[in-house]
C-alpha cells in the first residue's frame, strides 16, 4: 500500500511580469475587457455630443446672441459649464467656411448699431441676414417721439401774487392802453374830459360806481359822444366780482367791434377792480389763460388785484380750461 501524499499549498505566484506567464488567460481577459468598455462609453458620448452640436447649429445666430445677453438664473450655471466644453469642441469640428459665416453674422449684428454707411456695407456683404433682421425690426413697436406741449397747470395763488410783484411796470400813469383800443385807468383819467376826447374814448366802464366812490355816472358825460356802464363794486377780497365777468366782457367786445370804438375801464386806482374785469375779458373773449392775461396787461400797466379777486379769476381759468379742453 502506498502512503498518502500530503496536500501542499499551491505555489505562490511570482510578483512582477513573470506572473503573467502562470495564468495568461486571466491576464489577457482583464486587459482586453477594460479598453472595450471605455471605448463604448467614449463613442456613446461622442454621438450624444454630435447630435447636440447638430441641433445647436440649426439655432439662429441672432437668438444665440440674445440668449447670451439675458441674465440666466444661478441654478442653470452647472448646466452651462457642462455644455461649454461640448460647444467648444463642436466649434472646432466645424468647417472653416461655417466658422467664417458665424463670425460674419456676429460682426453684422454689431454693425447694425453703427452709422448708416456701415449698415449699407453690411447689407451688400450679407443680404440674407439683413432681410431677417429687417423682419425682426418690423415686429418691434415703433416709438414716435412726437413733440407734445406740456399740459396746462392752473397757477396757484402764491404764484400769481409773485408774478404780479416781480414784473412791475417802470412807472404808473393815469391811463394806459393795455390791449388794442382798450384802456385801463384811474378816477383822475375818468374825470379828465379833455384827455378822454384826446384819446377818442367812445365807451366808459366804471367798476367803482356809487355815491361814495367814483360818482361820475351818465350825467357827468352829458354832451360827450360816449356811452357809460357802471358797476358798484368794492375793493374787498370778499366781494363777488365774478358775477360781472361775462356781462362786462360782452359789453367790451361789442364796444370794440364798433368802428373806431375805444373803451376805458377804470376804478379808483386802476389796479384792482378794473384790472380784474380786464383780465376776465382777455380770458373770455381772447382765449387767454390767466397767466397770459396778467403778462399782457403787466407789460403796459402795473396792476395788483386783491387775493379774493385772484381766486375768482382762478375759478374762471379752470372753468374755461375744461370747456376748451386745455385741462
C-alpha positions, 0 to 999 in steps of 0.5 A: 500500500502506498502512503498518502501524499500530503496536500501542499499549498499551491505555489505562490505566484511570482510578483512582477511580469513573470506572473503573467506567464502562470495564468495568461488567460486571466491576464489577457481577459482583464486587459482586453475587457477594460479598453472595450468598455471605455471605448463604448462609453467614449463613442456613446458620448461622442454621438450624444455630443454630435447630435447636440452640436447638430441641433445647436447649429440649426439655432439662429445666430441672432437668438444665440446672441440674445440668449447670451445677453439675458441674465440666466438664473444661478441654478442653470450655471452647472448646466452651462459649464457642462455644455461649454466644453461640448460647444467648444469642441463642436466649434472646432469640428466645424468647417472653416467656411461655417466658422467664417459665416458665424463670425460674419453674422456676429460682426453684422449684428454689431454693425447694425448699431453703427452709422448708416454707411456701415449698415449699407456695407453690411447689407451688400456683404450679407443680404440674407441676414439683413432681410431677417433682421429687417423682419425682426425690426418690423415686429418691434413697436415703433416709438414716435417721439412726437413733440407734445406741449406740456399740459396746462397747470392752473397757477396757484395763488402764491404764484400769481401774487409773485408774478404780479410783484416781480414784473412791475411796470417802470412807472404808473400813469393815469391811463394806459392802453393795455390791449388794442383800443382798450384802456385801463385807468384811474378816477383822475383819467375818468374825470379828465374830459379833455384827455378822454376826447384826446384819446377818442374814448367812445365807451366808459366802464366804471367798476367803482360806481356809487355815491361814495366812490367814483360818482361820475355816472351818465350825467357827468358825460352829458354832451360827450359822444360816449356811452357809460356802464357802471358797476358798484363794486368794492375793493374787498377780497370778499366781494363777488366780482365774478358775477360781472365777468361775462356781462362786462366782457360782452359789453367790451367786445361789442364796444370794440367791434364798433368802428373806431370804438375805444373803451376805458375801464377804470376804478379808483386806482386802476389796479384792482377792480378794473384790472380784474374785469380786464383780465376776465375779458382777455380770458373770455373773449381772447382765449387767454389763460390767466397767466397770459392775461396778467403778462399782457396787461403787466407789460403796459400797466402795473396792476395788483388785484386783491387775493379774493379777486385772484381766486375768482379769476382762478375759478374762471381759468379752470372753468374755461380750461375744461370747456376748451379742453386745455385741462 
